[in-house]
């Protein structure tokens, strides 16, 4: 037999076996499954109107897809275990800026203007940035207590 005929027979047998298996195997219907008549019908085009872009934007921002409102609320709702009122300021590492070999951290806090600070610079509450890495920044307070601010993920 020629090679082409062998390949054709092999494909035909595989196709036949797959069709037979599909035809023989019929899974039972799930109890309580919805039938086509149980599904809700779409509203007529006269009743349904397209939302405006402003309505869509308001709906999306209400959902908070980036988790910014929830993250801030979680930080503010966390129990205050800070040694001082200055440490209680919830600064968040929002972005990393790289200019040449220098790295700068963009720090944000609710109700504050975002700050762009480099290594060795101080936050308004007196904390000093000791290092800036790709995913976190190390901060030391006036008492020498070290803490790490991790980069927020969108």
SULCORZI-V768534 format. One record per pair of residues at least 6 apart in sequence whose C-alpha atoms are under 7 Angstrom apart, sorted by sequence separation. I is the first residue (numbers start at 1). J is the second residue. D is the distance in Angstrom with one decimal. If there is no record, write none. Layout:
# SULCORZI-V768534
i=I j=J d=D
i=I j=J d=D
This chain:
# SULCORZI-V768534
i=82 j=88 d=5.7
i=97 j=103 d=5.8
i=98 j=104 d=6.3
i=108 j=114 d=4.5
i=122 j=128 d=4.3
i=131 j=137 d=5.7
i=132 j=138 d=6.5
i=140 j=146 d=4.4
i=97 j=104 d=5.0
i=107 j=114 d=5.6
i=108 j=115 d=6.5
i=121 j=128 d=5.8
i=122 j=129 d=6.3
i=131 j=138 d=5.2
i=139 j=146 d=5.7
i=140 j=147 d=6.3
i=80 j=88 d=6.9
i=96 j=104 d=6.0
i=97 j=105 d=6.2
i=106 j=114 d=6.5
i=107 j=115 d=5.1
i=120 j=128 d=6.1
i=121 j=129 d=5.9
i=130 j=138 d=5.6
i=138 j=146 d=6.9
i=139 j=147 d=5.4
i=96 j=105 d=5.0
i=106 j=115 d=5.4
i=107 j=116 d=6.4
i=120 j=129 d=5.3
i=129 j=138 d=6.0
i=130 j=139 d=5.7
i=138 j=147 d=5.9
i=139 j=148 d=6.1
i=95 j=105 d=6.1
i=96 j=106 d=6.1
i=106 j=116 d=4.4
i=119 j=129 d=5.3
i=120 j=130 d=5.8
i=129 j=139 d=4.5
i=130 j=140 d=6.8
i=138 j=148 d=4.6
i=95 j=106 d=5.0
i=105 j=116 d=5.6
i=106 j=117 d=6.5
i=119 j=130 d=5.5
i=128 j=139 d=5.5
i=129 j=140 d=6.5
i=137 j=148 d=5.7
i=138 j=149 d=6.3
i=93 j=105 d=6.7
i=94 j=106 d=5.6
i=104 j=116 d=6.2
i=105 j=117 d=5.4
i=119 j=131 d=5.6
i=127 j=139 d=6.4
i=128 j=140 d=5.3
i=136 j=148 d=6.6
i=137 j=149 d=5.2
i=93 j=106 d=6.1
i=94 j=107 d=5.5
i=104 j=117 d=5.4
i=105 j=118 d=6.3
i=119 j=132 d=6.6
i=127 j=140 d=5.6
i=128 j=141 d=6.3
i=136 j=149 d=5.5
i=137 j=150 d=6.5
i=93 j=107 d=4.8
i=94 j=108 d=6.1
i=104 j=118 d=4.5
i=127 j=141 d=4.3
i=136 j=150 d=4.2
i=75 j=90 d=6.8
i=92 j=107 d=5.4
i=93 j=108 d=6.6
i=103 j=118 d=6.4
i=126 j=141 d=6.7
i=127 j=142 d=6.2
i=135 j=150 d=6.0
i=136 j=151 d=5.4
i=91 j=107 d=6.1
i=92 j=108 d=5.2
i=126 j=142 d=6.6
i=135 j=151 d=5.2
i=91 j=108 d=5.6
i=92 j=109 d=6.2
i=91 j=109 d=4.8
i=90 j=109 d=5.9
i=105 j=132 d=6.9
i=103 j=132 d=6.6
i=86 j=125 d=5.2
i=93 j=149 d=5.7
i=95 j=151 d=6.7
i=92 j=149 d=6.4
i=93 j=150 d=5.9
i=94 j=151 d=5.9
i=93 j=151 d=4.9
i=94 j=152 d=5.6
i=93 j=152 d=6.3
i=66 j=154 d=5.4
